[in-house]
Every structure is written in C-alpha cells, then in structure tokens.
C-alpha cells in the first residue's frame, strides 16, 4: 500500500475549512471580518474553498476607521466583487458623529481603539451571532489565549479564564441571548505558514505588502507613512525609502519596514530571517504591556 502523506499546509487548510463549516452549521447568522489584510484575505479564500461551488454564506464585514491606506480600500472592493460576496461596512466616523465614541487627540492619536464600539454596534444592528476573525496564536500573547470558538458575553467582552475546552476538536457554540462568538479558523497558522499558503494558492494581495518607494518618517521606533491623517512634528523628517508593510491596519499606527522584497519568494526569505514579530511594527500594541489583551477584553477583534 503506498504511503499517504499530507503536508503541514494541507493539514492547516483542512483544519480551517472544518472550523468554517462548523461555524456555518452551528450559527444562524455568522459574518466574516474582512480588513483587506493578508490573514482576512486567506480566510475569505478558505471560505470560498469550503463552500464551493456555492457562494460564501457569510457577509464580509469591514470596520472602516476612515484612516485606511487607499490601496487597502481599492483592493477590498475589487476582491469582494470578484468573490461576489456581500460587503457590510461599519464606519468609525459614523460612531464619532453620533457621539458613540470620542476621537483621540494629541501626537499619537489613533482611531484603532475606537473600532471596538463600531464593531459591537455593527454586530448588534445586524444580529450576527458569530464573527470569523483572522487572528493567529503566534501573533501576540493575548491572541495565543484564544480558542477556535471564543465566547463573548452580552456586552461583547472576552474573559480568557472563562473559555470552553475544545478537546478532540469538538466546538461548543451554545450561547445565551445577546452573547456571540468570535471564531478563529487560522489559529494554528504562523506568519510563515500564511505566506507559504499565499504562494501555493497564488492569492493576490494589496501592493502594500511588497517593496515600494514611499515617503516615511520615524516616530517612536516605527516608520510611519507620510499621509493626511498624521501631523508631523517640526523635528520629524520625511525620507523616501524602499519599504513594505508586514501587517496592514490604521495608517496612523501601522509601521513599515525597510525592505527590497518585491516577490512572494523574497518575502518568505525575509520573514524566515526576521527576529521581530509582524505586530512589532504596530505602535498601538506598544502603548502598554497588555495593550492587546485590554482591547480584547472590551470587545476588540
């Protein structure tokens, strides 16, 4: 009998597809959180595979800070159209205008934290009982505590000490009225796995992930893009550098890295030699030692 071997990417893909199908089976109205970043793109690609030839049975939900890179929004619209998916956009600006949140002021002001209220409002208005997210356990220590099915209480809050066991990949999606789940099909992927999978599946990505010329300046150890959303200080000097972004988020807090990696092969080589996590370029994660966990407890992604 010939040997039957499955690559680690095939195992990860099968696991993620299983979680996606379990979500469709256990919940009445799930949604897929889509930011236009590589992890949410891979998750949407897996959802397409999981339910092919049918349409993806989840709407794609984007919480738009209004401070996104233009390349991200252009890619989002193009990708959603190609998938023939339904797109729901929650606007942080609308939350600000309605007095639901107060915009931060000052040198390092960011709308990143404000997304929590917009997300929870979007979940409530649309009646979503589960939201699929692209979080991975290797990204950050708070995310390493997540289960595949991550329970949220009626206020959208996460309690890492009150999560359900998932022995033998049995997922308990039972919930009370008002509660919901965040579900993470990519939990066991690493950054390297994501890039290897993107290369294997030939998935198109936003141009921001590849080396390009851009005006940037240094602030608090991060290379931030010169843009309309950030006011540079007199001592800060803009320089034109060849950079790329390892992660994509709010332009006010997402740092670039100097890089010449212009192809997927180049990026894989670069990531394999890197000693900094991809979220090491995110200034919002450096606000405190527990910045991510604090936001997640409040209902963040």
C-alpha positions as CSV (number, residue, x, y, z in Angstrom):
1,X,0.0,0.0,0.0
2,X,1.5,3.4,-1.0
3,X,2.2,5.9,1.8
4,X,-0.3,8.7,2.1
5,X,1.3,11.9,3.3
6,X,-0.3,15.3,4.0
7,X,1.8,18.4,4.0
8,X,1.5,20.8,7.0
9,X,-0.2,23.3,4.8
10,X,-2.8,20.8,3.8
11,X,-3.4,20.0,7.5
12,X,-3.8,23.6,8.3
13,X,-6.1,24.2,5.4
14,X,-8.3,21.2,6.3
15,X,-8.5,22.4,9.9
16,X,-9.5,25.9,8.9
17,X,-12.1,24.6,6.4
18,X,-13.5,22.3,9.2
19,X,-13.9,25.3,11.5
20,X,-15.6,27.4,8.8
21,X,-18.1,24.6,8.1
22,X,-18.7,24.1,11.8
23,X,-19.5,27.9,12.0
24,X,-22.0,27.6,9.2
25,X,-23.6,24.6,10.9
26,X,-23.8,25.9,14.4
27,X,-24.8,29.6,14.0
28,X,-27.8,31.3,12.4
29,X,-26.1,34.5,11.2
30,X,-22.3,34.4,11.1
31,X,-20.1,37.1,9.5
32,X,-16.5,37.2,8.3
33,X,-14.5,40.1,9.5
34,X,-12.5,41.4,6.5
35,X,-9.9,44.1,6.7
36,X,-8.1,43.7,3.4
37,X,-5.1,42.4,5.3
38,X,-3.4,39.1,4.3
39,X,-5.0,37.0,7.1
40,X,-8.5,38.0,6.3
41,X,-7.8,37.5,2.6
42,X,-6.6,34.0,3.3
43,X,-9.7,33.3,5.5
44,X,-12.0,34.5,2.7
45,X,-10.1,32.3,0.2
46,X,-10.6,29.3,2.5
47,X,-14.3,30.1,2.9
48,X,-14.6,30.1,-0.9
49,X,-13.0,26.7,-1.0
50,X,-15.0,25.4,1.9
51,X,-18.4,26.1,0.3
52,X,-17.5,25.9,-3.4
53,X,-19.4,26.0,-5.8
54,X,-21.9,27.8,-3.6
55,X,-21.4,31.4,-2.7
56,X,-19.7,32.2,0.6
57,X,-22.6,32.0,3.2
58,X,-21.2,34.9,5.3
59,X,-21.3,38.6,4.6
60,X,-17.8,40.2,4.7
61,X,-17.8,42.9,7.4
62,X,-15.2,45.7,7.4
63,X,-14.9,48.1,10.3
64,X,-13.5,51.2,8.4
65,X,-11.6,53.7,10.6
66,X,-11.5,56.2,7.8
67,X,-7.7,56.2,8.2
68,X,-7.0,53.2,6.0
69,X,-4.4,53.2,3.2
70,X,-6.1,53.9,-0.1
71,X,-4.5,50.7,-1.5
72,X,-6.4,48.7,1.1
73,X,-9.8,50.0,0.2
74,X,-9.2,49.7,-3.5
75,X,-8.2,46.0,-3.0
76,X,-11.1,45.3,-0.7
77,X,-13.7,46.5,-3.2
78,X,-12.0,44.6,-6.1
79,X,-11.7,41.4,-4.1
80,X,-15.3,41.4,-2.8
81,X,-16.6,42.0,-6.3
82,X,-14.5,39.0,-7.6
83,X,-15.9,36.8,-4.8
84,X,-19.4,38.0,-5.5
85,X,-19.7,38.4,-1.7
86,X,-21.9,40.7,0.3
87,X,-20.0,43.6,2.0
88,X,-21.1,45.3,5.2
89,X,-19.1,48.4,6.2
90,X,-19.2,49.8,9.8
91,X,-17.9,53.4,9.9
92,X,-15.9,54.7,12.8
93,X,-16.6,58.2,11.6
94,X,-20.3,57.5,12.0
95,X,-19.7,56.4,15.6
96,X,-17.8,59.7,16.2
97,X,-20.5,61.8,14.5
98,X,-23.2,60.1,16.7
99,X,-21.2,60.7,19.9
100,X,-20.8,57.0,20.5
101,X,-17.0,57.4,20.8
102,X,-14.7,60.4,21.3
103,X,-11.8,60.8,18.9
104,X,-8.4,60.8,20.4
105,X,-6.3,64.0,20.3
106,X,-2.6,64.5,20.5
107,X,0.6,63.4,18.9
108,X,-0.1,59.6,18.8
109,X,-3.8,59.8,18.4
110,X,-5.3,56.8,16.7
111,X,-8.8,55.5,15.8
112,X,-7.7,51.9,16.3
113,X,-9.2,51.5,19.7
114,X,-12.5,53.2,18.6
115,X,-13.2,50.3,16.2
116,X,-14.4,48.3,19.2
117,X,-17.6,50.3,19.6
118,X,-18.2,50.4,15.9
119,X,-17.7,46.6,15.7
120,X,-20.1,45.9,18.6
121,X,-22.7,48.2,17.1
122,X,-22.4,46.5,13.7
123,X,-22.8,43.1,15.3
124,X,-25.9,44.2,17.3
125,X,-27.6,46.1,14.4
126,X,-27.2,43.1,12.0
127,X,-27.8,40.4,14.6
128,X,-24.6,38.5,14.0
129,X,-24.2,35.6,16.4
130,X,-20.7,34.7,15.3
131,X,-17.8,36.7,13.7
132,X,-15.0,34.9,11.9
133,X,-11.6,36.7,12.5
134,X,-8.2,36.2,11.0
135,X,-6.3,36.2,14.4
136,X,-3.4,33.7,14.8
137,X,-1.9,32.5,18.1
138,X,1.6,33.3,17.0
139,X,0.9,37.0,16.5
140,X,0.6,38.2,20.1
141,X,0.4,36.7,23.6
142,X,-3.2,37.8,24.1
143,X,-4.2,36.1,20.9
144,X,-2.4,32.9,22.0
145,X,-5.0,32.5,24.7
146,X,-7.9,32.3,22.2
147,X,-9.8,29.2,21.4
148,X,-11.1,28.4,17.9
149,X,-14.6,29.3,19.2
150,X,-14.1,32.3,21.5
151,X,-17.1,33.2,23.7
152,X,-18.1,36.8,24.2
153,X,-20.7,37.9,26.8
154,X,-23.7,40.1,26.2
155,X,-21.5,43.2,26.3
156,X,-19.1,41.8,23.7
157,X,-16.4,41.3,26.3
158,X,-13.9,38.5,26.3
159,X,-12.8,36.6,29.5
160,X,-9.7,34.5,28.8
161,X,-10.4,32.5,32.0
162,X,-13.9,31.6,31.0
163,X,-13.4,29.9,27.7
164,X,-14.7,26.4,26.8
165,X,-12.4,23.4,26.3
166,X,-12.0,22.1,22.8
167,X,-10.9,18.5,23.2
168,X,-10.8,16.4,20.1
169,X,-11.8,19.4,18.0
170,X,-15.3,19.5,19.5
171,X,-16.6,23.0,19.4
172,X,-19.4,24.2,21.7
173,X,-21.3,27.1,20.1
174,X,-24.1,27.2,22.6
175,X,-24.9,30.8,23.6
176,X,-27.5,32.7,25.6
177,X,-29.5,35.7,24.2
178,X,-27.2,38.6,23.5
179,X,-24.0,36.6,23.6
180,X,-21.9,35.9,20.5
181,X,-18.7,34.2,19.4
182,X,-15.5,35.2,17.7
183,X,-14.2,32.3,15.7
184,X,-10.5,32.0,14.5
185,X,-10.0,29.4,11.7
186,X,-6.4,30.4,11.3
187,X,-5.4,30.0,14.9
188,X,-2.6,27.4,14.2
189,X,-1.2,29.2,11.2
190,X,2.1,31.1,11.7
191,X,3.1,34.1,9.7
192,X,5.4,31.9,7.6
193,X,2.5,29.4,7.0
194,X,0.4,32.3,5.8
195,X,3.0,33.4,3.3
196,X,3.7,29.8,2.1
197,X,-0.1,29.3,1.7
198,X,-0.5,32.5,-0.3
199,X,2.4,31.5,-2.5
200,X,0.9,28.0,-3.1
201,X,-2.6,29.2,-3.8
202,X,-1.4,32.2,-5.9
203,X,-3.5,34.6,-3.9
204,X,-3.4,38.3,-5.0
205,X,-2.5,40.8,-2.2
206,X,-2.6,44.5,-1.8
207,X,0.6,46.2,-3.2
208,X,1.4,47.5,0.3
209,X,2.9,44.1,1.2
210,X,5.6,44.3,-1.4
211,X,8.6,46.6,-1.5
212,X,7.8,50.0,-3.0
213,X,9.0,53.6,-2.8
214,X,7.2,55.7,-0.2
215,X,7.8,58.8,2.0
216,X,8.1,57.8,5.6
217,X,9.3,59.3,8.9
218,X,10.5,57.8,12.1
219,X,8.4,58.1,15.3
220,X,8.8,56.0,18.5
221,X,10.8,53.4,16.7
222,X,8.3,53.0,13.8
223,X,8.5,54.1,10.2
224,X,5.1,55.7,9.6
225,X,3.9,56.7,6.1
226,X,3.5,60.4,5.4
227,X,-0.2,60.8,4.9
228,X,-3.1,63.2,5.6
229,X,-4.0,61.5,8.8
230,X,-0.7,62.2,10.6
231,X,0.7,65.6,11.6
232,X,4.4,65.5,11.5
233,X,6.3,67.4,14.2
234,X,8.9,70.1,13.3
235,X,11.8,67.7,14.2
236,X,10.5,64.8,12.1
237,X,11.9,64.5,8.7
238,X,10.3,62.7,5.8
239,X,12.5,60.5,3.7
240,X,11.8,58.5,0.6
241,X,12.6,54.9,1.3
242,X,12.0,51.5,-0.2
243,X,9.6,49.8,2.3
244,X,6.8,47.3,2.7
245,X,4.2,46.6,5.4
246,X,4.2,43.2,7.2
247,X,0.7,44.0,8.6
248,X,-2.0,46.4,7.4
249,X,-4.2,48.5,9.7
250,X,-4.9,52.1,10.5
251,X,-2.3,54.2,8.7
252,X,-1.7,56.2,11.9
253,X,-0.3,53.2,13.8
254,X,0.9,50.8,11.2
255,X,4.7,50.9,10.7
256,X,6.6,49.9,7.6
257,X,9.9,48.1,7.4
258,X,12.8,48.8,5.0
259,X,12.8,46.1,2.5
260,X,13.7,45.1,-1.0
261,X,11.3,42.1,-1.0
262,X,9.3,42.6,-4.2
263,X,8.0,39.0,-4.7
264,X,6.5,36.3,-2.5
265,X,9.7,34.3,-2.6
266,X,11.6,37.4,-1.4
267,X,9.1,37.9,1.4
268,X,9.3,34.3,2.5
269,X,13.1,34.6,2.7
270,X,12.8,37.9,4.6
271,X,10.3,36.5,7.1
272,X,12.4,33.4,7.8
273,X,15.3,35.6,8.8
274,X,13.3,38.2,10.8
275,X,13.7,38.3,14.6
276,X,10.8,40.8,15.1
277,X,7.1,39.8,15.1
278,X,5.0,41.3,12.4
279,X,3.0,43.2,15.0
280,X,6.2,44.7,16.3
281,X,5.7,47.4,13.8
282,X,2.3,48.3,15.3
283,X,2.6,51.3,17.6
284,X,-0.8,50.7,19.2
285,X,0.4,47.4,20.6
286,X,3.2,49.2,22.4
287,X,1.0,51.5,24.4
288,X,1.2,49.1,27.3
289,X,2.4,45.6,28.1
290,X,-1.2,44.4,28.0
291,X,-2.5,46.7,25.2
292,X,-3.9,44.0,23.0
293,X,-5.5,42.0,25.9
294,X,-7.1,45.1,27.4
295,X,-8.7,45.9,24.0
296,X,-9.8,42.3,23.5
297,X,-11.5,42.3,26.9
298,X,-13.5,45.3,25.8
299,X,-14.7,43.6,22.6
300,X,-11.9,44.2,20.1
301,X,-11.2,41.9,17.2
